[in-house]
Amino acid sequence: MPVPDANSALGSALASCDKPSEGFEALALPGARGEVKFDRCYRGRDHLVCSFGALLAEARSLLENYQRIIDTKYPDLSNLEGVCGIKSDTLATDLESATDFNARFKALKAQYDARVSCASRVQQSFRDLTLSHPIRENRQSLPFNAMRRSSETLDQNRQHGLVALGHENWMKY
């Protein structure tokens, strides 16, 4: 993960997300082809949710703080007369604000890209897991995808009324 600027709002928000997960050990769970080790970037669901919350707050802040520049529609100014119609102080302020926006947006994008990449690696780790199927008596393991598929099939069957009612419901009919 890129190290955020601790003096920025985004950096301090991400640092507050990191504090509860200090000392977090990378997870290792059984997989079909041996032990599946989760990437060290993953520090649990709460950390991931907190991090994406901080990123969302920064994105909203960027929109709120720089909306006036967007509303000015500088790209639509097609001639020098349009540019000259804007006060020089406003142009200077907007140029400075656009520079600040650019720096904040680059930091946000770097943090976002790193976390999306982490989430993708964690998602792949979950796909590689082998979990015990609670219905099987002999406790054999099924791949996670097979369990999900059987659960989806069961849900579809319930929707179509193809699942038998439990014995406690037989008396009602």
C-alpha atoms as one frame of an Amber mdcrd trajectory, in Angstrom:
protein
   0.000   0.000   0.000   1.257   3.486  -0.730   2.015   5.500   2.387  -0.494
   8.359   2.648   0.493  11.869   3.737  -0.213  11.816   7.468  -0.911  15.569
   7.406  -3.774  15.241   4.919  -7.384  14.491   5.811  -7.226  11.263   3.802
  -3.945  10.229   5.415  -5.217  10.762   8.947  -8.490   8.938   8.178  -6.599
   5.947   6.758  -4.220   6.000   9.743  -7.201   5.824  12.109  -8.405   2.755
  10.166  -4.979   1.146  10.527  -4.654   1.582  14.322  -7.137  -1.110  15.399
  -5.529  -3.613  13.019  -1.916  -3.117  14.132  -0.299  -6.485  14.734  -2.889
  -8.249  12.569  -1.514 -11.564  11.313  -2.156 -12.621   7.729  -4.864 -15.279
   7.559  -4.076 -18.797   6.371  -6.928 -21.244   5.755  -7.191 -24.688   4.118
  -7.523 -24.817   0.347  -8.008 -27.509  -2.265  -4.309 -27.329  -3.189  -2.915
 -26.662   0.259  -3.000 -23.725   2.615  -4.424 -20.463   1.223  -2.619 -17.426
   2.605  -4.436 -14.139   2.389  -2.450 -11.134   1.208  -0.885  -9.089   4.007
  -2.839  -6.055   2.793  -6.034  -7.655   4.144  -6.479  -6.869   7.824 -10.049
  -7.987   8.201 -13.443  -6.816   7.023 -13.689  -3.903   9.461 -10.375  -2.479
   8.247 -11.417  -2.832   4.613 -14.789  -1.146   5.242 -13.134   1.656   7.218
 -10.540   2.236   4.472 -13.139   2.413   1.711 -15.229   4.722   3.917 -12.249
   7.075   4.237 -11.760   6.992   0.468 -15.437   7.748  -0.118 -15.305  10.673
   2.330 -12.277  12.090   0.480 -14.030  11.730  -2.891 -17.078  13.562  -1.544
 -14.845  16.265  -0.096 -13.171  16.745  -3.470 -16.542  17.178  -5.144 -17.772
  19.632  -2.518 -14.588  21.716  -2.351 -14.007  22.018  -6.078 -17.538  22.076
  -7.470 -17.321  25.825  -8.164 -14.408  25.267 -10.546 -16.367  22.546 -12.309
 -19.409  24.815 -12.565 -17.286  27.526 -14.214 -16.891  25.162 -17.189 -13.433
  26.299 -18.210 -13.228  23.709 -21.032 -16.242  25.375 -22.678 -14.450  28.746
 -22.970 -13.757  28.803 -26.665 -12.054  32.172 -27.067  -9.915  34.755 -25.342
 -12.903  36.998 -24.695 -14.443  34.332 -22.439 -11.228  34.007 -20.439 -10.837
  37.796 -20.176 -14.367  37.999 -18.788 -13.211  36.199 -15.624 -11.503  38.282
 -12.929  -7.757  37.664 -12.669  -8.050  36.969  -8.922 -10.642  34.282  -9.668
  -8.397  32.728 -12.324  -5.420  32.695  -9.947  -7.486  31.189  -7.130  -8.985
  28.572  -9.442  -5.556  27.655 -10.819  -4.225  27.185  -7.272  -7.312  25.175
  -6.313  -6.962  23.015  -9.427  -3.353  22.277  -8.462  -4.472  21.294  -4.946
  -7.250  19.161  -6.434  -4.783  17.396  -8.711  -2.519  16.456  -5.789  -5.414
  15.249  -3.632  -6.959  13.314  -6.508  -3.662  11.564  -7.298  -3.342  10.529
  -3.645  -6.957   9.324  -3.586  -6.522   7.368  -6.811  -3.301   5.715  -5.590
  -4.952   4.629  -2.328  -8.105   3.492  -4.121  -6.177   1.468  -6.714  -4.120
  -0.205  -3.984  -7.211  -1.176  -1.994  -9.110  -2.431  -5.036  -6.103  -4.548
  -5.952  -5.992  -5.886  -2.386  -9.725  -6.667  -2.441  -9.283  -8.533  -5.737
  -6.492 -10.659  -4.290  -8.595 -11.388  -1.191 -11.558 -12.312  -3.396  -9.338
 -14.796  -5.246  -8.194 -16.227  -1.907 -11.820 -16.793  -0.929 -12.372 -18.616
  -4.225  -9.411 -20.884  -3.455 -10.739 -21.845  -0.013 -12.116 -25.238   0.850
 -14.771 -25.174   3.530 -16.398 -28.083   5.319 -19.900 -28.806   4.104 -22.109
 -29.025   7.227 -24.618 -31.475   5.660 -22.119 -34.191   4.800 -21.799 -36.806
   7.485 -18.253 -37.822   6.592 -17.053 -34.196   6.833 -15.491 -34.174   3.384
 -14.662 -30.725   2.114 -16.183 -29.028  -0.869 -14.640 -26.156  -2.778 -16.161
 -22.803  -1.802 -17.610 -22.316  -5.317 -19.396 -25.665  -5.152 -20.988 -24.695
  -1.841 -22.084 -21.373  -3.296 -23.555 -23.106  -6.364 -25.462 -25.618  -4.222
 -26.738 -22.783  -2.033 -27.868 -20.859  -5.131 -29.626 -23.975  -6.435 -31.374
 -24.455  -3.086 -32.502 -20.809  -3.138 -33.830 -21.213  -6.694 -35.656 -24.393
  -5.725 -37.252 -22.614  -2.754 -38.432 -19.826  -5.054 -40.098 -22.370  -7.309
 -41.584 -24.432  -4.461 -39.421 -27.466  -5.197 -38.001 -27.880  -1.693 -39.943
 -30.248   0.573 -41.485 -28.703   3.630 -40.032 -29.579   6.990 -41.927 -32.165
   9.041 -43.269 -29.467  11.370 -45.058 -27.845   8.395 -46.676 -31.060   7.090
 -49.506 -30.844   9.605 -50.587 -27.464   8.220 -51.537 -28.924   4.831
